[in-house]
Amino acid sequence: MSIDIDFFLTTVEEAVAGKKVPVVDLIAVQTRDPYKVLTATILSARTKDETTSEAAHRLFRKAPSTEMLARLSQEELERLIYPVGFYRNKAKFLKALPAALEKYQGQVPDTMDELLSLPGVGRKTANLVLCVAFRKPAICVDTHVHRIMNIWGYVDTTTPEQTEKELRRKLPRRHWIPVNSLLVAFGQSICRPVGPRCDICPLDQLCPKKGVTPRRVFTATVDQGALQTFVSWNVNGIRAIEKKGFTDIVADLGVDILALQETKAQPDQLSEQLKNIEGYHAYWHSAEKKGYSGVAIYTRTEPVDVIEGIGSQTYDCEGRVLTLEYKDFYFINIYFPNSGSELKRLDFKLDFNRRLQIFVEELAQKKSVVICGDYNVAHKEIDLKNPKANVKNAGFTPEERAWMDAFLAAGFIDTFRLFNSEGGNYTWWSYRFNARAKNIGWRIDYFCVDSKSRHRVADAQILPEIVGSDHCPVLLRYHTKN
């Protein structure tokens, strides 16, 4: 299927009119200074535009020229540009930049080869500087351009470099300069890498959607008698994931209850945006040790009661369990301990598991329970990619799996397995060895319910398309009233 690229790009231009432009384009509007465009482009790599903009303005106040830049120490540069991604490496590049420009009489060069000789400059940066600062016909291919052009089927490539080469061959030259800013704005607002908003995209009926999983549009409700949607997610640091668009992901999910594990933060360390997400009440149970463990729940419906912990200081000081009581059910969010390297915490975890089960069973005698979180155990061989190699490793020991057997036998249900009995469905992947792309993972995140509430479960899913953590979210659709 071939697309009309002129029509597609014109439609995108209309769709993003009035939306936030990429920060480098904004800086170019304010000044055509190639030094500032180059510097902002270096800062922008793997960094949100808001962070880039603030860091660039701090830097330019101190160093509006390469001469002034040369007077700053690397430590000063690090302080000025923090918290852009990889700020220490970028500070090294900026420190080396004035010396590298000496052979060009202190000026930023305007050819590809010369730009590539500068510290911290790759093809993407060089092309962006040529386009934005010098208005030369060049194609800047960042992840948005590469991703969207492949979604459209206009190219069939695996790397941005291949995409640039293919676009140079077939994209009409009149589109070369504007294509980056158009598709960045489009990729940030509509055709997003996480949960693309195909339902509101003007190209929805024409787009081939190659490799795309559109966002799931759930209708959330505050009526406790209705079918509600719950999501559980180990975010591996809520402050870290905030920089990756967490609040946008929450808005896209639109769920009734969102349970988080491993928040690694005290409430006073959180931004106002995290503490006050529109439409939600937020509850936190943090570890006493800063930067460790912690759980949180965002809920549209205010609970009847909130219970922190399980009544044991040994475990409650680690911020592992948070329970919200509603009229007809308890919602229990748990971050189970990890058995640790060489299984140093295996006994600690097993004792926690036993005490947690007693806590849950007592609540289940009163009303229905939903028990979600990072259980830190792959129950069956089907629940991880390489079971034989992991029998003696944390999360797949016979002792941990035996507890899970006993827990389910005591009257609780692994809801995902009500709907899916296949392998290859994982919720955690190592950051190493490109494990997520290869789907070498473990299923260690669960929604369980008491057996008497089985009829309330309408659906259970894993959402691997949502990134930002080494875990992905898991979902439950649940009738909150018998």
The 8 nearest C-alpha neighbors of each residue, nearest first, counted from 0:
[[1, 2, 152, 207, 153, 151, 206, 205],
 [2, 0, 3, 153, 152, 151, 4, 207],
 [1, 3, 4, 0, 153, 151, 7, 152],
 [2, 4, 6, 5, 7, 1, 8, 153],
 [3, 5, 7, 6, 2, 8, 153, 170],
 [6, 4, 8, 3, 7, 9, 10, 174],
 [7, 5, 9, 3, 4, 8, 10, 2],
 [6, 8, 4, 10, 5, 9, 11, 3],
 [9, 7, 11, 10, 5, 6, 4, 12],
 [8, 10, 12, 6, 11, 7, 5, 13],
 [11, 9, 7, 13, 8, 12, 6, 14],
 [12, 10, 14, 8, 13, 9, 15, 7],
 [11, 13, 9, 10, 15, 14, 16, 8],
 [12, 14, 10, 16, 11, 15, 9, 8],
 [15, 13, 11, 12, 16, 10, 201, 185],
 [16, 14, 18, 12, 13, 17, 185, 11],
 [17, 15, 13, 18, 14, 12, 11, 19],
 [16, 18, 15, 19, 20, 14, 13, 12],
 [19, 17, 15, 16, 20, 184, 188, 14],
 [18, 20, 17, 21, 184, 15, 22, 16],
 [19, 21, 184, 18, 22, 25, 24, 180],
 [22, 20, 24, 23, 180, 25, 184, 19],
 [21, 23, 25, 24, 48, 26, 52, 20],
 [22, 24, 26, 25, 21, 39, 40, 27],
 [25, 23, 27, 22, 26, 21, 28, 20],
 [24, 26, 22, 28, 27, 23, 21, 29],
 [27, 25, 29, 23, 28, 24, 30, 22],
 [26, 28, 24, 30, 31, 29, 25, 23],
 [29, 27, 25, 26, 30, 24, 31, 23],
 [28, 30, 26, 27, 25, 31, 24, 32],
 [31, 29, 27, 32, 28, 26, 35, 36],
 [30, 32, 27, 132, 33, 28, 29, 36],
 [31, 33, 30, 34, 35, 36, 132, 27],
 [34, 32, 36, 132, 35, 37, 31, 107],
 [35, 33, 37, 32, 36, 38, 107, 64],
 [36, 34, 38, 37, 32, 33, 39, 26],
 [35, 37, 33, 39, 38, 34, 40, 132],
 [38, 36, 40, 34, 35, 39, 128, 33],
 [37, 39, 35, 41, 40, 36, 34, 42],
 [40, 38, 42, 36, 41, 37, 55, 35],
 [39, 41, 43, 37, 38, 42, 36, 124],
 [40, 42, 38, 39, 43, 44, 37, 119],
 [43, 41, 39, 40, 44, 51, 38, 83],
 [42, 44, 40, 46, 51, 41, 39, 45],
 [43, 45, 46, 42, 41, 40, 84, 83],
 [46, 44, 84, 43, 47, 83, 85, 42],
 [45, 47, 43, 84, 44, 83, 51, 48],
 [48, 46, 50, 49, 51, 242, 45, 43],
 [47, 49, 51, 50, 22, 52, 46, 21],
 [48, 50, 52, 51, 47, 53, 22, 46],
 [51, 49, 53, 47, 48, 52, 54, 83],
 [52, 50, 48, 54, 43, 49, 53, 55],
 [51, 53, 55, 49, 50, 54, 48, 56],
 [52, 54, 56, 50, 55, 51, 57, 49],
 [55, 53, 80, 57, 51, 56, 52, 58],
 [56, 54, 58, 52, 57, 53, 51, 39],
 [55, 57, 59, 53, 58, 54, 60, 52],
 [58, 56, 54, 60, 55, 59, 79, 53],
 [57, 59, 55, 61, 56, 60, 62, 79],
 [60, 58, 63, 62, 56, 61, 57, 55],
 [59, 61, 57, 58, 62, 63, 56, 55],
 [62, 60, 59, 58, 63, 57, 67, 68],
 [61, 63, 67, 59, 68, 64, 60, 58],
 [62, 64, 59, 60, 61, 67, 65, 68],
 [65, 63, 67, 66, 62, 68, 34, 59],
 [64, 66, 68, 67, 97, 69, 62, 63],
 [67, 65, 64, 69, 68, 70, 97, 62],
 [68, 66, 62, 64, 69, 70, 65, 63],
 [69, 67, 65, 62, 70, 66, 71, 64],
 [68, 70, 66, 67, 71, 97, 65, 94],
 [71, 69, 67, 68, 72, 66, 62, 65],
 [72, 70, 69, 68, 75, 76, 73, 67],
 [73, 71, 75, 74, 76, 70, 94, 69],
 [72, 74, 76, 75, 90, 94, 77, 91],
 [73, 75, 77, 72, 76, 78, 90, 71],
 [76, 74, 72, 78, 77, 73, 71, 79],
 [75, 77, 73, 79, 74, 78, 90, 80],
 [76, 78, 74, 75, 79, 90, 80, 81],
 [79, 77, 75, 76, 81, 80, 74, 82],
 [78, 80, 76, 77, 58, 81, 57, 75],
 [79, 81, 54, 77, 78, 83, 82, 76],
 [82, 80, 83, 78, 79, 77, 86, 54],
 [81, 83, 80, 84, 86, 50, 54, 85],
 [84, 82, 81, 86, 46, 80, 50, 51],
 [83, 85, 86, 46, 45, 82, 44, 42],
 [86, 84, 87, 88, 89, 83, 45, 82],
 [85, 87, 89, 84, 83, 88, 81, 90],
 [88, 86, 90, 89, 85, 77, 91, 73],
 [89, 87, 91, 90, 86, 85, 92, 119],
 [88, 90, 86, 92, 91, 87, 93, 85],
 [89, 91, 87, 93, 88, 92, 76, 77],
 [92, 90, 94, 88, 89, 93, 95, 73],
 [93, 91, 89, 118, 95, 90, 94, 119],
 [94, 92, 96, 90, 95, 91, 89, 38],
 [93, 95, 91, 92, 96, 90, 73, 69],
 [94, 96, 92, 93, 98, 97, 91, 99],
 [95, 97, 93, 99, 98, 94, 92, 100],
 [98, 96, 100, 99, 65, 69, 95, 101],
 [99, 97, 101, 100, 96, 95, 69, 102],
 [98, 100, 96, 97, 101, 117, 95, 102],
 [101, 99, 105, 97, 103, 98, 102, 106],
 [100, 102, 105, 104, 103, 98, 99, 97],
 [103, 101, 100, 104, 99, 105, 98, 106],
 [102, 104, 100, 101, 105, 106, 108, 107],
 [105, 103, 101, 106, 102, 100, 107, 108],
 [104, 106, 100, 101, 103, 107, 97, 102],
 [107, 105, 104, 103, 108, 100, 34, 101],
 [106, 108, 34, 33, 100, 109, 105, 103],
 [109, 107, 110, 113, 106, 114, 103, 100],
 [108, 110, 129, 107, 111, 133, 114, 113],
 [111, 109, 113, 112, 108, 114, 129, 125],
 [110, 112, 114, 113, 125, 115, 109, 126],
 [113, 111, 115, 114, 110, 116, 125, 109],
 [112, 114, 116, 115, 110, 111, 108, 109],
 [115, 113, 111, 116, 112, 117, 125, 108],
 [114, 116, 112, 113, 117, 120, 121, 111],
 [115, 117, 113, 114, 112, 118, 120, 99],
 [118, 116, 115, 114, 120, 99, 119, 96],
 [119, 117, 92, 120, 96, 116, 95, 99],
 [118, 120, 92, 117, 121, 41, 89, 93],
 [121, 119, 115, 118, 124, 117, 125, 114],
 [120, 122, 124, 123, 115, 125, 119, 114],
 [121, 123, 125, 124, 126, 120, 115, 139],
 [122, 124, 126, 139, 125, 121, 140, 127],
 [125, 123, 127, 121, 122, 126, 120, 40],
 [126, 124, 122, 128, 127, 123, 114, 121],
 [127, 125, 139, 129, 123, 128, 124, 137],
 [126, 128, 130, 124, 139, 129, 125, 131],
 [127, 129, 132, 125, 131, 130, 126, 37],
 [128, 130, 133, 126, 135, 127, 132, 131],
 [131, 129, 134, 127, 135, 128, 176, 137],
 [130, 132, 128, 134, 127, 129, 133, 27],
 [131, 133, 33, 128, 31, 129, 134, 130],
 [132, 134, 129, 135, 130, 131, 128, 109],
 [135, 133, 130, 131, 132, 129, 136, 176],
 [134, 136, 130, 129, 133, 137, 176, 131],
 [137, 135, 176, 175, 130, 134, 138, 172],
 [136, 138, 126, 130, 175, 135, 176, 129],
 [139, 137, 175, 126, 140, 176, 163, 136],
 [138, 140, 126, 127, 123, 179, 141, 137],
 [141, 139, 144, 123, 163, 159, 145, 138],
 [140, 142, 144, 143, 145, 123, 139, 159],
 [141, 143, 145, 144, 146, 140, 159, 147],
 [144, 142, 146, 145, 141, 183, 186, 147],
 [145, 143, 140, 147, 141, 146, 142, 182],
 [146, 144, 142, 159, 143, 148, 147, 162],
 [145, 147, 143, 149, 144, 148, 142, 150],
 [148, 146, 150, 149, 144, 145, 143, 151],
 [147, 149, 151, 153, 150, 145, 146, 154],
 [148, 150, 152, 154, 147, 151, 146, 155],
 [151, 149, 209, 147, 208, 152, 148, 146],
 [152, 150, 148, 149, 153, 207, 206, 147],
 [151, 153, 149, 154, 150, 148, 155, 209],
 [152, 154, 151, 148, 149, 2, 155, 1],
 [155, 153, 152, 149, 148, 156, 162, 165],
 [156, 154, 149, 152, 153, 157, 162, 148],
 [155, 157, 162, 161, 158, 154, 149, 159],
 [156, 158, 161, 159, 155, 162, 145, 160],
 [159, 157, 161, 160, 156, 162, 145, 163],
 [160, 158, 162, 145, 161, 140, 163, 141],
 [161, 159, 163, 158, 162, 164, 140, 122],
 [160, 162, 164, 158, 159, 163, 156, 165],
 [161, 163, 159, 165, 160, 164, 156, 145],
 [164, 162, 160, 166, 161, 165, 140, 159],
 [163, 165, 161, 167, 162, 166, 160, 168],
 [164, 166, 168, 162, 167, 163, 161, 169],
 [167, 165, 170, 163, 169, 168, 164, 162],
 [168, 166, 164, 165, 169, 170, 163, 138],
 [167, 169, 165, 166, 170, 164, 171, 163],
 [168, 170, 166, 167, 171, 165, 172, 164],
 [171, 169, 166, 167, 172, 168, 174, 175],
 [172, 170, 173, 174, 169, 175, 167, 166],
 [171, 173, 175, 174, 170, 136, 167, 176],
 [172, 174, 171, 175, 176, 177, 136, 170],
 [175, 173, 172, 178, 177, 176, 171, 170],
 [176, 174, 138, 172, 178, 173, 137, 177],
 [175, 177, 130, 174, 178, 136, 137, 138],
 [178, 176, 179, 180, 174, 175, 181, 173],
 [179, 177, 181, 174, 175, 180, 176, 182],
 [180, 178, 182, 181, 177, 139, 183, 144],
 [179, 181, 183, 182, 177, 178, 184, 21],
 [182, 180, 178, 184, 179, 183, 185, 177],
 [181, 183, 185, 179, 184, 180, 186, 144],
 [182, 184, 186, 180, 185, 181, 143, 179],
 [183, 185, 187, 182, 181, 186, 20, 180],
 [186, 184, 182, 188, 183, 187, 189, 190],
 [187, 185, 190, 191, 183, 184, 188, 182],
 [186, 188, 184, 191, 185, 183, 189, 190],
 [187, 189, 185, 186, 184, 191, 190, 15],
 [190, 188, 196, 191, 185, 186, 195, 187],
 [191, 189, 186, 195, 185, 196, 188, 192],
 [190, 192, 195, 186, 193, 187, 189, 188],
 [191, 193, 195, 194, 190, 186, 187, 143],
 [194, 192, 191, 465, 195, 464, 466, 248],
 [193, 195, 214, 213, 196, 191, 192, 212],
 [196, 194, 191, 190, 213, 214, 197, 193],
 [195, 197, 189, 198, 199, 214, 190, 194],
 [196, 198, 200, 199, 203, 195, 213, 190],
 [197, 199, 196, 200, 203, 213, 214, 216],
 [200, 198, 197, 196, 201, 189, 203, 202],
 [201, 199, 197, 203, 202, 198, 196, 189],
 [202, 200, 203, 199, 10, 14, 204, 11],
 [203, 201, 205, 200, 206, 204, 7, 10],
 [202, 204, 200, 206, 201, 205, 197, 198],
 [203, 205, 202, 206, 201, 207, 200, 197],
 [206, 204, 202, 203, 207, 2, 201, 208],
 [205, 207, 208, 203, 202, 151, 204, 150],
 [206, 208, 209, 151, 205, 150, 152, 0],
 [209, 207, 150, 211, 206, 210, 151, 152],
 [208, 210, 150, 211, 207, 151, 152, 149],
 [209, 211, 208, 150, 212, 149, 207, 146],
 [212, 210, 208, 209, 213, 150, 195, 194],
 [211, 213, 214, 210, 194, 464, 195, 208],
 [214, 212, 195, 194, 197, 211, 196, 215],
 [215, 213, 194, 195, 196, 216, 212, 251],
 [214, 216, 217, 213, 252, 194, 251, 212],
 [215, 217, 214, 218, 252, 251, 253, 198],
 [218, 216, 219, 215, 253, 254, 252, 228],
 [217, 219, 220, 216, 253, 254, 228, 227],
 [218, 220, 254, 255, 217, 253, 227, 228],
 [221, 219, 222, 218, 255, 227, 225, 223],
 [220, 222, 300, 223, 299, 219, 255, 225],
 [223, 221, 224, 220, 225, 300, 227, 226],
 [224, 222, 225, 479, 221, 480, 300, 220],
 [223, 225, 480, 222, 479, 226, 478, 481],
 [226, 224, 223, 222, 227, 478, 479, 220],
 [225, 227, 478, 477, 479, 476, 224, 228],
 [228, 226, 477, 476, 225, 255, 478, 219],
 [227, 229, 476, 254, 255, 475, 477, 256],
 [230, 228, 256, 475, 474, 255, 257, 254],
 [229, 231, 474, 257, 473, 258, 475, 256],
 [232, 230, 258, 473, 472, 257, 259, 372],
 [233, 231, 472, 259, 234, 260, 258, 471],
 [232, 234, 260, 259, 235, 261, 470, 373],
 [233, 235, 468, 236, 232, 237, 261, 260],
 [236, 234, 261, 233, 468, 262, 237, 469],
 [237, 235, 262, 263, 239, 234, 238, 261],
 [236, 238, 262, 240, 239, 234, 241, 235],
 [239, 237, 241, 236, 240, 242, 269, 264],
 [240, 238, 236, 237, 241, 242, 243, 235],
 [239, 241, 243, 237, 242, 238, 245, 467],
 [242, 240, 245, 238, 243, 239, 244, 237],
 [241, 243, 240, 244, 239, 47, 238, 245],
 [244, 242, 240, 241, 245, 467, 239, 47],
 [243, 245, 247, 241, 242, 246, 248, 240],
 [244, 246, 241, 248, 247, 240, 243, 249],
 [247, 245, 249, 248, 244, 250, 241, 276],
 [248, 246, 250, 244, 249, 245, 251, 252],
 [247, 249, 251, 245, 246, 250, 252, 244],
 [250, 248, 246, 252, 247, 251, 253, 245],
 [249, 251, 247, 253, 248, 252, 246, 254],
 [252, 250, 248, 249, 253, 247, 194, 214],
 [251, 253, 249, 254, 250, 248, 217, 216],
 [254, 252, 250, 251, 219, 249, 217, 255],
 [255, 253, 228, 252, 219, 256, 229, 257],
 [254, 256, 299, 228, 219, 298, 229, 227],
 [255, 257, 298, 229, 254, 297, 230, 258],
 [256, 258, 230, 297, 296, 231, 229, 298],
 [259, 257, 296, 231, 295, 332, 230, 232],
 [260, 258, 232, 295, 233, 294, 231, 296],
 [259, 261, 233, 294, 262, 334, 293, 234],
 [262, 260, 292, 293, 235, 263, 233, 294],
 [261, 263, 236, 237, 293, 260, 264, 294],
 [264, 262, 290, 291, 236, 292, 261, 293],
 [265, 263, 290, 262, 268, 289, 266, 285],
 [264, 266, 268, 267, 285, 289, 269, 263],
 [267, 265, 268, 269, 264, 283, 274, 285],
 [268, 266, 265, 269, 270, 264, 274, 271],
 [269, 267, 266, 265, 264, 270, 238, 289],
 [270, 268, 266, 267, 273, 271, 274, 238],
 [269, 271, 272, 273, 274, 268, 267, 238],
 [270, 272, 274, 273, 275, 269, 276, 267],
 [271, 273, 270, 275, 274, 276, 246, 269],
 [274, 272, 270, 271, 275, 276, 269, 246],
 [273, 275, 271, 272, 276, 270, 281, 269],
 [276, 274, 272, 273, 271, 277, 279, 281],
 [277, 275, 279, 272, 273, 274, 278, 246],
 [276, 278, 279, 275, 280, 250, 272, 299],
 [277, 279, 299, 276, 280, 298, 275, 300],
 [280, 278, 299, 298, 297, 277, 276, 281],
 [279, 281, 298, 297, 299, 301, 282, 278],
 [282, 280, 297, 296, 279, 298, 274, 283],
 [281, 283, 296, 295, 297, 280, 284, 305],
 [284, 282, 295, 294, 285, 296, 281, 266],
 [283, 285, 318, 294, 293, 295, 321, 307],
 [286, 284, 293, 318, 265, 283, 294, 287],
 [285, 287, 317, 318, 288, 293, 316, 292],
 [286, 288, 316, 289, 317, 285, 318, 291],
 [287, 289, 286, 291, 290, 317, 316, 292],
 [290, 288, 291, 287, 264, 286, 263, 265],
 [289, 291, 263, 264, 288, 292, 265, 236],
 [292, 290, 263, 289, 288, 286, 293, 264],
 [291, 293, 261, 263, 286, 262, 317, 318],
 [294, 292, 285, 318, 261, 262, 286, 263],
 [295, 293, 260, 284, 259, 262, 261, 319],
 [296, 294, 283, 259, 282, 258, 284, 260],
 [295, 297, 258, 282, 257, 281, 259, 298],
 [298, 296, 281, 257, 280, 279, 256, 258],
 [299, 297, 256, 279, 280, 300, 255, 296],
 [298, 300, 279, 255, 278, 280, 221, 301],
 [301, 299, 298, 221, 302, 280, 255, 279],
 [300, 302, 299, 280, 298, 303, 325, 279],
 [303, 301, 325, 304, 324, 323, 300, 305],
 [302, 304, 325, 324, 301, 326, 305, 323],
 [303, 305, 324, 302, 323, 306, 325, 322],
 [306, 304, 323, 322, 324, 307, 302, 303],
 [307, 305, 322, 321, 323, 308, 304, 324],
 [308, 306, 321, 284, 320, 322, 305, 309],
 [307, 309, 320, 315, 310, 321, 306, 319],
 [310, 308, 311, 358, 315, 355, 320, 307],
 [309, 311, 308, 312, 315, 307, 314, 358],
 [312, 310, 313, 309, 314, 315, 308, 316],
 [311, 313, 315, 314, 316, 310, 308, 309],
 [314, 312, 311, 315, 316, 317, 310, 351],
 [313, 315, 312, 316, 317, 311, 351, 319],
 [314, 316, 312, 308, 317, 318, 311, 313],
 [315, 317, 314, 286, 287, 318, 312, 313],
 [316, 318, 286, 315, 314, 319, 287, 292],
 [319, 317, 286, 285, 293, 284, 315, 316],
 [318, 320, 334, 333, 317, 293, 294, 315],
 [321, 319, 333, 308, 332, 318, 307, 334],
 [320, 322, 307, 332, 308, 331, 306, 284],
 [323, 321, 331, 306, 330, 305, 332, 307],
 [324, 322, 305, 330, 329, 302, 304, 306],
 [323, 325, 329, 304, 303, 302, 305, 330],
 [326, 324, 302, 303, 328, 327, 329, 323],
 [325, 327, 328, 303, 324, 302, 223, 329],
 [326, 328, 325, 480, 366, 479, 367, 329],
 [329, 327, 367, 325, 366, 368, 326, 324],
 [328, 330, 324, 368, 323, 325, 369, 367],
 [329, 331, 369, 323, 322, 368, 370, 324],
 [332, 330, 322, 370, 321, 369, 371, 329],
 [331, 333, 371, 321, 372, 320, 322, 258],
 [334, 332, 320, 372, 319, 335, 371, 331],
 [333, 335, 319, 373, 260, 372, 374, 336],
 [334, 336, 374, 333, 375, 373, 337, 319],
 [337, 335, 348, 338, 334, 375, 351, 374],
 [336, 338, 339, 375, 335, 348, 393, 344],
 [339, 337, 345, 344, 342, 393, 348, 343],
 [340, 338, 342, 337, 344, 343, 393, 341],
 [339, 341, 342, 343, 338, 393, 392, 344],
 [340, 342, 343, 339, 392, 393, 338, 344],
 [343, 341, 339, 338, 345, 340, 344, 393],
 [342, 344, 341, 339, 345, 340, 338, 346],
 [345, 343, 338, 347, 342, 346, 339, 348],
 [344, 346, 338, 348, 342, 347, 343, 349],
 [345, 347, 349, 348, 344, 350, 343, 338],
 [348, 346, 344, 350, 345, 349, 351, 338],
 [347, 349, 351, 345, 346, 336, 350, 344],
 [350, 348, 352, 346, 351, 347, 345, 353],
 [349, 351, 353, 347, 352, 348, 346, 354],
 [352, 350, 348, 354, 349, 353, 355, 347],
 [353, 351, 349, 355, 350, 354, 356, 348],
 [354, 352, 350, 356, 355, 351, 349, 357],
 [353, 355, 357, 351, 356, 352, 350, 358],
 [356, 354, 358, 352, 353, 357, 351, 359],
 [355, 357, 359, 353, 358, 354, 360, 352],
 [356, 358, 360, 354, 355, 359, 361, 353],
 [359, 357, 355, 356, 361, 360, 309, 354],
 [358, 360, 356, 362, 361, 357, 363, 355],
 [361, 359, 363, 357, 362, 358, 356, 364],
 [360, 362, 358, 359, 364, 363, 357, 365],
 [361, 363, 359, 364, 365, 360, 358, 366],
 [364, 362, 360, 366, 365, 361, 367, 368],
 [363, 365, 362, 361, 366, 360, 367, 359],
 [364, 366, 363, 362, 367, 361, 328, 368],
 [367, 365, 363, 328, 364, 327, 368, 362],
 [366, 368, 328, 363, 452, 329, 449, 327],
 [369, 367, 329, 328, 448, 363, 449, 330],
 [368, 370, 448, 330, 447, 331, 329, 371],
 [371, 369, 331, 447, 446, 448, 332, 368],
 [372, 370, 446, 332, 445, 447, 333, 331],
 [371, 373, 333, 332, 444, 334, 445, 374],
 [372, 374, 444, 334, 375, 443, 335, 233],
 [373, 375, 335, 376, 443, 444, 372, 334],
 [376, 374, 443, 373, 394, 337, 335, 336],
 [377, 375, 394, 443, 374, 378, 395, 399],
 [376, 378, 443, 382, 442, 395, 379, 394],
 [377, 379, 400, 376, 382, 403, 380, 395],
 [380, 378, 381, 382, 377, 400, 383, 395],
 [381, 379, 382, 386, 383, 378, 377, 384],
 [380, 382, 422, 379, 383, 421, 384, 423],
 [383, 381, 442, 380, 379, 377, 441, 378],
 [384, 382, 441, 381, 440, 385, 386, 380],
 [383, 385, 439, 440, 386, 441, 423, 382],
 [384, 386, 388, 387, 383, 389, 439, 380],
 [385, 387, 389, 380, 388, 383, 384, 390],
 [388, 386, 389, 385, 390, 380, 391, 384],
 [387, 389, 386, 385, 390, 391, 392, 384],
 [390, 388, 392, 386, 391, 387, 395, 385],
 [391, 389, 396, 395, 392, 387, 388, 386],
 [390, 392, 396, 389, 395, 393, 397, 388],
 [393, 391, 389, 390, 395, 396, 394, 342],
 [394, 392, 338, 395, 339, 342, 396, 391],
 [393, 395, 376, 375, 377, 396, 392, 399],
 [396, 394, 390, 393, 377, 392, 376, 389],
 [395, 397, 391, 398, 399, 390, 392, 394],
 [398, 396, 400, 399, 401, 395, 390, 391],
 [397, 399, 401, 396, 400, 402, 349, 395],
 [400, 398, 402, 396, 401, 397, 395, 403],
 [399, 401, 403, 397, 378, 402, 398, 404],
 [400, 402, 404, 398, 403, 399, 397, 405],
 [403, 401, 405, 399, 404, 400, 406, 398],
 [402, 404, 406, 400, 405, 401, 407, 378],
 [405, 403, 401, 402, 407, 406, 408, 400],
 [406, 404, 408, 402, 403, 407, 409, 401],
 [405, 407, 403, 409, 408, 404, 402, 411],
 [406, 408, 411, 409, 404, 405, 410, 412],
 [407, 409, 405, 410, 406, 404, 411, 403],
 [410, 408, 406, 407, 405, 411, 404, 360],
 [409, 411, 450, 408, 407, 449, 412, 406],
 [412, 410, 449, 407, 450, 448, 409, 447],
 [411, 413, 447, 448, 414, 407, 450, 449],
 [412, 414, 447, 415, 416, 446, 445, 411],
 [415, 413, 417, 416, 447, 412, 446, 459],
 [416, 414, 459, 417, 418, 413, 419, 460],
 [415, 417, 419, 418, 414, 420, 413, 459],
 [416, 418, 414, 415, 419, 413, 420, 459],
 [419, 417, 416, 415, 459, 420, 458, 414],
 [418, 420, 416, 421, 417, 415, 460, 422],
 [421, 419, 416, 418, 422, 417, 415, 381],
 [422, 420, 419, 423, 424, 381, 416, 382],
 [421, 423, 381, 424, 382, 420, 383, 425],
 [422, 424, 425, 421, 384, 438, 382, 383],
 [425, 423, 422, 442, 426, 382, 421, 461],
 [424, 426, 442, 441, 440, 427, 423, 382],
 [425, 427, 442, 471, 470, 441, 444, 443],
 [428, 426, 470, 441, 440, 469, 425, 442],
 [427, 429, 440, 435, 469, 434, 430, 439],
 [428, 430, 431, 434, 469, 427, 435, 440],
 [429, 431, 428, 469, 434, 433, 432, 435],
 [430, 432, 429, 433, 434, 428, 435, 469],
 [431, 433, 434, 430, 429, 435, 437, 436],
 [434, 432, 431, 436, 435, 437, 430, 429],
 [435, 433, 439, 437, 432, 436, 429, 438],
 [434, 436, 438, 437, 428, 433, 439, 440],
 [435, 437, 438, 434, 433, 439, 428, 432],
 [436, 438, 434, 435, 439, 433, 440, 432],
 [439, 437, 435, 436, 440, 434, 423, 428],
 [440, 438, 434, 384, 437, 435, 428, 441],
 [439, 441, 428, 425, 427, 438, 384, 383],
 [440, 442, 383, 425, 427, 382, 443, 426],
 [443, 441, 425, 426, 382, 377, 444, 383],
 [442, 444, 377, 376, 375, 374, 441, 373],
 [445, 443, 373, 372, 374, 442, 426, 473],
 [446, 444, 371, 372, 447, 443, 373, 413],
 [445, 447, 371, 370, 414, 413, 475, 448],
 [448, 446, 413, 370, 412, 414, 369, 371],
 [447, 449, 369, 412, 411, 368, 370, 450],
 [448, 450, 411, 451, 452, 410, 368, 412],
 [449, 451, 411, 410, 453, 452, 412, 448],
 [450, 452, 449, 453, 367, 454, 410, 448],
 [453, 451, 450, 455, 454, 449, 367, 448],
 [452, 454, 450, 455, 456, 451, 448, 449],
 [453, 455, 452, 456, 451, 457, 478, 481],
 [454, 456, 478, 453, 452, 477, 457, 479],
 [457, 455, 477, 454, 453, 458, 476, 478],
 [456, 458, 476, 477, 455, 478, 459, 475],
 [457, 459, 476, 475, 456, 460, 418, 477],
 [460, 458, 475, 415, 474, 414, 476, 418],
 [461, 459, 474, 473, 415, 462, 475, 458],
 [460, 462, 473, 463, 474, 472, 426, 459],
 [461, 463, 472, 464, 473, 465, 471, 460],
 [464, 462, 471, 465, 461, 426, 472, 466],
 [463, 465, 462, 466, 193, 212, 194, 471],
 [466, 464, 463, 193, 462, 471, 194, 467],
 [467, 465, 468, 464, 471, 193, 463, 469],
 [466, 468, 240, 243, 465, 469, 234, 245],
 [467, 469, 470, 234, 466, 235, 471, 240],
 [468, 470, 428, 427, 429, 430, 471, 467],
 [471, 469, 427, 468, 426, 233, 428, 472],
 [470, 472, 426, 463, 465, 462, 232, 466],
 [473, 471, 232, 462, 231, 461, 230, 474],
 [474, 472, 461, 231, 230, 462, 460, 232],
 [473, 475, 230, 460, 459, 229, 461, 231],
 [474, 476, 459, 229, 458, 228, 477, 230],
 [477, 475, 228, 458, 457, 227, 456, 459],
 [478, 476, 456, 227, 455, 226, 457, 479],
 [479, 477, 226, 455, 480, 225, 227, 456],
 [478, 480, 224, 477, 223, 225, 226, 327],
 [479, 481, 224, 478, 327, 223, 225, 455],
 [480, 479, 478, 455, 327, 224, 452, 454]]
